[in-house]
């Protein structure tokens, strides 16, 4: 019984304290009104200064299964392509490639025509978002533009700016680039938002093409290397076979009769070499065709489902909505400030009052 009474008293005290602070806030309502007006005015004004944002969304699918299987695995293992057991496309891995540093760096260092100007996409991004003033690039780096189209050619300071642009595009709180995966339909999509319609389209198209190229290269790199090696070996064997056949033909032309044992031995040796090379060439061609089949089977297939085109969706600033949010935030901030003052006054009054 004693424990419950203590809890009842403590809850009652808490309610009375909260009630006293709320009543104090209501008594000082002009401050609440002032805070609400300041919050609403500031957020509405900030929204009115924002640019119109153009949004582009591209949706695509990637074939889910890759690689061969069944009786093909043994042959693939013999020619160095592994077990050929196949696998399942990791969609999260695909989308991580879309925001990988190397891919985004190459995209930003690519040149394109945006709003009538030919320049690097990184520089177009700086102009579109007015990063020169927002981030004080001149004060921070001593320059405001990138001057080379490869990372190796960029000076150290310009590489720092490139890293900053990557962070702004991928991880900034305004989130110009967003990506998503629909696990029900296995559709992948990413959305780009910039103040320039041209830049939004160019970045979206460039990002999709770079993603397709980079992921395909990563998935098929080993198989392509095997195919290239087999093609080189097949060409080498074919050249040697052709050379040997011409050698045998020339030898027969220069020897009208093969009465000599040495001439007959030479003919047998050339014929045997031709037979060996023919078998080797046939086996190499068979392995080459198998490797090409495996390469074709392992190559990921990208198919766009939703392609952005003009006119893009416009996102307009919404000052009334932002003003309403500012009204709420400003009221809460003013109430907290008034409550802090009230708490301070009570604490000072208790400290100055003489003990009973």
Buried (B, 14 or more C-beta within 10 A) or exposed (E): EEEEEEEEEEEEEEEEEEEEBEEBBEEBEEBBEBBBBBBBBBBBEBBEEBBEBBBBBBBBBBEEEBBBEEEBBEBBEEBBBBEBEBEEBEBEEBBEBBBBEEBBBBBBBBEBEBEEEEBBBBBBBBBBBEBBEEBEBEEEBEBBBBEBBEBEEBEEEBBEBBEBBBEBBBEEEEEBBBBEBEEEEEBBBBBBBBBBBBBBBBBBBBBBEBBBEBBBEEBBEBBBEBBEBBBEBBEEBBEBBEEBBEBBEEBEEEBEEBEEEEBEEBBEEBEEBBEEBBEBBEEBBEBBEBBBBBBEBBBBEBEEEEEBEEEBEEBEBBBEEBBBBBBEBBBBBBBEBBBEEBEEEEEEEEEEEEEE
